[in-house]
């Protein structure tokens, strides 16, 4: 065997266990000459004590020793999981088949018969250390591969999420332009047409016809203004440019103002508006955002409640310093299919009100965005034909 084959492949430490001092000296000298680091133990007990403190790269173990033989030493070593991959080579004069089989069954990787030949010892040591090193390299490569696979899987998930986000953004964009193209264009077209008629024929119109024209123009202008306001606020939320101005305010004042604004519409449908807000219900939130949410939810309730119905707003204090506000109606309600699409901008769920009122579905989406921005939640409960309840939560002042 040439020099290259028997030189140490790395400065390995070998524990040599033998009760014969001459054997220890011969093997130690041989190992050092090839760049290995031999550590000697003259008994099985001393070998086990050494292993309690340090871990060699290989063990050369004699079988026939007093007190505790090599088989028992090997069995004790291999009973510990940390030594499962530690190569053990028996150096022994016992070369019966039964001894060899027993040694392998205990976890040894090889047998070298005494008296041994130097070249044979070095080649076997070199080969088993090379196998160990290759195994460690494979394990390391497997770990690296596993880590790469995990990274790839994570990247795929991120790419999938980005693709879904992009799909959602595209759907939102399409829905946004649909609102602009249809829901905004229609009232504007009607508005422009009526103003043209009014401009050209107001002198010849009867007073009652003129009043109807003016009333319709006013209603159309209000619808367009509300839609534009919702579109503007929604786009600001999406761009994260909406300024949040937190303050402490009395909720009852907002409900009273919202009822005053919607009184004419409610009276027209003979609806009863009930303010169940207590005068000690304070919120710590953005007052304008909250007012917009209340107005939209109240408009929604009025729109889908038939004549003679009841709409009530009440509250309940929650244990986490949050106030739950409920807008209840006994209107036409919603199906489960509609409920699932309710707060999704990419789904068109607009439907006419009980008096044919137009709807874009954007108001509810905006409401949820405004509530979430303030640290709250918004959800709905409804049953077709039995009315709806829209809930939202917002923080109360600390200590309330």
N, C-alpha and C positions, 0 to 999 in steps of 0.2 A: 504494500500500500504506500503510495507516495506521500510526501510531506503535506501537501495541500489537503489531502483527505482527512488527516488525523489531527491537524492543528485545531485549537479551540475555536468554535464558530462565534463565540462571545465569551467574555470572562466569567464562565459559569462556576458556581460554587457546588462542589460535590461532597456529600457526607459519606465517608468511608467507615463502615462498621465491621470490625473484626477483632476477635480476642487474641489474635496472633500478632505480636509487635513487629515481626519481620515482614509479614504480609502488609501491614499498615505502612511500614517504611517504603517497601518496594512500590506499592501503588501510589503513595503520595509523591514519591520522586518522579514516577512516570507521568503523573498528571501535571505536576508543576512544569515539567520539561515541555509540555504542549500548551502552556498558558492557562491551565485550569487552576482553580483555588480549592485545594482539598482541605476538608475538616475531618479530623479523625475522632472516632469514638471506640473504646476498647470493650464495650459491652452494649447489650440491648437497652439497659436502663439509662446509660449515659446518652445513647442516641435519642431516646424519647425525651430526656431532659433538654437536650439541645433543641429539639423540635418545638418545645414549649416556648422558646424565645425567638427562634429564627426559622426561616424556610429556605432550604437549599434548592438548587435547580435539579438535582438528581441524588439518589441514594444508591451506593454500592453496598450490598448487605450480605454478610456471611450467614449461613444457616446454622451450622453446628457451633453454638456458643453456650456457656454455662448459664444457669439460672433462668434465662429467657432466650429461646432460640430465635432464629431469623424469621421463621414462619409466624410466630406470635407477634414479633415486632412489626412485621408487615401488616398483620391483621389489625393491630392497634392503630397503626398509621392510617390505613385505608378506611377505618371506621369514622374518621373525621372528614367532613365534607370539604374542608379547605385543602386537604391533601389528595383529593380525588384524581387530579391530573398530574400528581408528582410521580415521575418515573422511578421505579425501583427495579434494579438489576441484581439478581442473586449471584454472588461469587461463592461457589461451593464445590466440594468434592462429591456431594450427593447428586448423582446424575441418573438415578432410576426414573423410569417413566412416571411412576406414581408421585415422586417428589416434584418432578417438573409440572405435572398436572396440578398438584396442590398449590405450587407457587403461583402459577398463572391464575388459578381460581381465587387466590387471595389478592390479586391485583398487580402482580409483578409484570414487567414488560419484556424481560429477557433473562436468560441463564448463561453464565460463563463458568465453564468447568475449571477446577484447579487440578494440576498446576496450569495457570493461564499463560497465554502468549500475549506479549505486550501489544503487538499490532492488532490482534483480535479485540483486546479490551478497548483500545483507542477507537477502532472503527465502530464498535457497537455503541460506545458512549457518544461518539460524534453523530451517528445516525439517529439515535433516540432523542438527543438534544435538538437535532435538526427537525425531527418530527414534531417535537414539543413546540419549537419556535414556529414551525409552519402552522401548527394547530392554533397557536395564539394569534398568528397573523390572520388566519381565516376567521377566527372569532372576532378579531378587531374589525376586519373587513365586513363581516356580517353585521356588527353593531353599526358601522358606518353606513352600510347599505340600508339597514333598518331605519336609521336616522334620516337618510336621504328619502326613503319611501314615505316616512312620516311627513317630512318637509314637502314632498311632492303632493301627498294627500292633502296636506294643509293648504298648499298653493292651489290645488284643484278646487278645494272648498271655497277658498277666497275668490278664485276666478269665477266659480259658479255663483257665488254671492254677488260679485260685481256684475255678472251677466244678468242676474235676476234684478239687481238694483237698476241696471241700465234699462232693462225691459220695463220695470215699473216706472222709471222716470219718463221713458218714451210714451208709455200709456198715459201718464199724467199730462205730458205735453199735448198728446192727441186729444185728451179730454178737455184740457184747458182751451185749446183752439176750437174744439167743438162748441164749447160754451160761448166763446167769442163769436164764432161764425153763425151760430143758430140762436142761442138764447139772448144774446145781446143785439144781434142784427135785427131779429124780428120786432122787438119793441121799438128800436130806433127807426126801422122802416115805417112802422105804423105812426110813430111820433112825427116823422118828417112828412108823411102823407097828410096827416091831420093839420099840421101847421100850414101846409100849402093850401089846403081847402079853406082853412080859416083866413088866411091872407087874401085869398082871391074872392071869398064870398061872405065875409063877415057882415058887410053892409046890408046884404039882403036876407040874412038869417033871422029867424024868429028868436025871441029872447030865450025861450025854453030850450031851443036847439043849441043856441050859443052856450047856455049854461052846461048842457050835456057835453059839448065839445071841451069846454074848459075843465070840467070834472075829469073826463077821460084823459086829457093831456096831463093833468096833475097826477092821476094814478099811474100813468105810464112813466112819467118823470121819476116818481117815487120808486117804481120797480127798477128802472135803469140805474138810478142812484144807488140803490141797495146792492144790486148786482155788481156794479163797479167797485163799491166799497168792499164787498166780499172778495172780489178778484184781487184787488190791491193788497188787502190784508193777507190773503192766502199766499200770494207771490212773495210778500215780505217775509212770511214765516218760512217758506221754502228757501229763500236766500239768506235766512238767519239775520235779516236786517231790521226786524221789528224791535223797537226799543221797549224794554220792560220796565215800567215805572211802578214800583211797589209802594203801596200806602195802606193805611188802616181806614176802613169806611164801613158804614152801616148798610147792610144788605137791603133792609126794608126800603131805604130811600131809592135804590136802583129798581126794585120791583115796582114801587109806586110810579116812578117815572116811566118804566116800560109799559105798565098798564095804561097810563095816560096816553102814550104814543099809539097804542094799539086799540084804544077804546072804540074808535069809529068803526074799524074793521070788525071788532067783536060785536058791537051793537048791531051792525048790518046783518050778522048771522044769528043775532039773538042769543049770544053766548054769555054765560056767567063767568066772570073772572074772580077767583078767590085768592086773596093774599094771605097765606098762612104763615108768613115770616114773622118771627118774634122780634121785638124791638131791641133785643140784646144780642142779635146775631151779627157779629162783626167779622169781617174778612181782612186778611192781610195779603193783598194781591194787587194786580193792575186794574184800577177801577174801570177804565175805558174798555179794556179787553173783556172784563167780566160783563159789562153792560152789553157789549156786542153779542156775547154768548146768550145772555138772557133774552135779548130782542129776537135773535134768530130762533131760539127754542120756542119762544112764545108765538112768533109768526108761524112756525111749523105746526104748533098745536092748533092754532086758530084755523089754519089752512085745511087740516085734515079732521076737523070736528064739525059735524053737521049742525044745522040750526037747532037751537035749544039745548046745546051741549054745555058741559061744565069743564073749565080749566082751572087747576089749582096749583099753586107753587108753595111748597113747604120745605122744611129743613129738619136735619137730625145731626146732633153733634156726635162725632166718632171719637174713639179712645186715643187716637194718635194726633190729637190737636188739629183734626181736619173737620170741616163742616160739609155735610152732604146736602146738596140742593136737589129737589125733585120737581120736575114740571110734568104734571099729570093731566091727561085728557081722557074723555070717554068717546073718542072718535072712531074712525074706521079701522085703526090698528094696522099691523103689518104681518105678512107671512114670514115663515122661517127663511125662505129664499131671499126675500128683500132684506131681512135683518142681517144676513151674512154679507151682503153687498153694501150695507149702509154707509160705512166710513171709508170706503175704497174709492179713491178718485178715478181709478181706471174702469170702474163699473158704473154704467149709467142706470140710476135708480129713480130718476125724476118721474113724477106722476102728477096728474092734476089733482087739485084739492076738491073738496066736496061741492064747491061752487065754481069749479072749473079753473081755479087759480093755477097759474103757471109755477113750475118748480124746476130748479137746476140740480138740486142735490148737493150743491157746493156749500151751502150754509152749515150743514151738519159736519162736513169735513173740516171746515174752518173752525167751528166750535171746538172740535176735539183737539185740533192743533193748538188753539189758544189756551185751552185748559192744560194740556200736557206741558206747554211752555212754562206754565206757572207752577208746575209740580203737582198737578192734580190728575184725576182720571175722569173720563166721560164714557158712559155706556147707556144702553137702552134695554127696556123690557117691553114686549108687546105681544098681543094676540089678535089675530085677524078678526075684526068685528067687535073687539072688546076694548079698544083704546090703547094708548101707549104711555109709558113713563120714561122720561129722559133724566138720568142722574148725572151730576158732576160733583166733584169734591175740590175744595180749595182750602189752603191753610188759614186758620184763625190766628189772631195775635197771640204771642206767647203768654201763657198764664191764664188764658180763657178756658 
